[in-house]
């Protein structure tokens, strides 16, 4: 197993999302890999939890990363949050991610969950993407 590509994957995902025109039209620059101090924008995207497991084979080290990207909004209803979640999905579905170490063999959305948080004023969609990486 190799965890050595985790930072490269995070950097590439963040860069892809931050550079996507459709997503930027919806959330501006409110794309975070760490929650900022103070108030957050009413609609934002946050890179979240990651689970990694071995995917090494005879050709070399590899790993499968299940990473969570959350879209959070405070407007009534799910329409804005769902539009931003669709933009996240589209941004990651098109074109290969270039890593500074290793390469992405496959990246796909495996599941999503939409929910109201707390008293129901906050809407959140967690998108779980699976990336299979090879450290070659």
N, C-alpha and C positions, 0 to 999 in steps of 0.2 A: 504494500500500500504506500501511496505517497500523498502527503498533505501539502507538499511543497508548492503545489499550483493554486492553493486556495486564495492567496492574495492576488495572484494574476487574474483569476476568475472574477473576484470581487471588483477589481479595478476595471476590467473589460465590461462587466455588466453595468457598472455605474456610468462609465463613459458612454456606452450605447444609449442608456436611458437619458442621460443629461444632454446628449446630442440629437435626440429624436424630436423633430419639429412638431409632430402631432401631439406628443406627450407634453412638450413645452407649452403648446397653445392652451392646454388644459390646466397645468399646474405651475407654469413658469419655471423658476429654478428651485422649486420646493421638492427636491429629490435628495434624500439624505441617506448616508450610511451610518450616521449616528444622530440621534435626536438632538437638535440644537437646544441651547439653554434658553429659557423663556418660552414665550408663546410660539406655537407653530402655525403655519398658514392653515386656513380652513379646509383646504384640499391639498394633500401631499402624499408623496411616495417614500417609503422607507425600506432599505435593505434590512433583512432580519436574520432569523435563525438559520443555521446550516447544519445538516447532518451529512457525514461523509462515511463511506464504506469502501473497502478494498475492491479494486477491479483490475488488479495486476494479472498478467498472463505471461506466456512464454516469451513474448516480445518485449516485455518491460513493465515498469511500474505504472499504475493507473489508479483512478479513484472515481467513484460516483458521488456527486454532490447533490443533495436535495436542498435547494435554497429557497427561502421564503421572501417574497417581495410583497409588502403590504401597501394598500392604497387606503387612506383614511380621510374621511370628510365629515364636516359638521352640518352641512346643509340638509334640509328635510328631504327625505327620500333617498333612493339609491342611484338615481340617474347619473349624477355627476361622478360618483365613485365608480360606477360600472363603466362609464365612458373612459375614465382614466385607466381602469384595469384593462380594458380592451386595448388601449394605446400601449400599455406596458407589454401585453401579450404580443401585439404586432411588432413592436420594436425588437423584441428578442426572437421572433419567429423568422425574421428575414435576414439572411446573410450570416456568414460565419463570424464568430467572435475571434479576434486575434489576441492571443495571450503573450505576455512577456516570457513565460515559461510554460512549456507543454503545448498541447493543442486540444481543442474541443472536438470530440468525435461525434457527439450528439447533444442537442439541447432541446428540450420540449417541456411544455406545460403538462404536469401530471394530474393536478387537481387544484380546485379553488374553493374557498369557503367565504360566503358573505354573511355578516352578522351585525346586529346592533350591539354596541358596547355600553356597559354601565347602564345608565338610566334610559338609554335608547336615543340620546341626542347625537351620538357619534356612530357613523357607519364605517365598517372596515371590511375590506376584501383581502384575504391572504391568498396569494398565488404561489403555488409550489412548483418550481421548475427543477427538472432533473438534468444535470450535466454530466456526461461521461467524458473523462479527461484521460489523456495519455501523456506521460512524462518522457516524450522522446524528442 
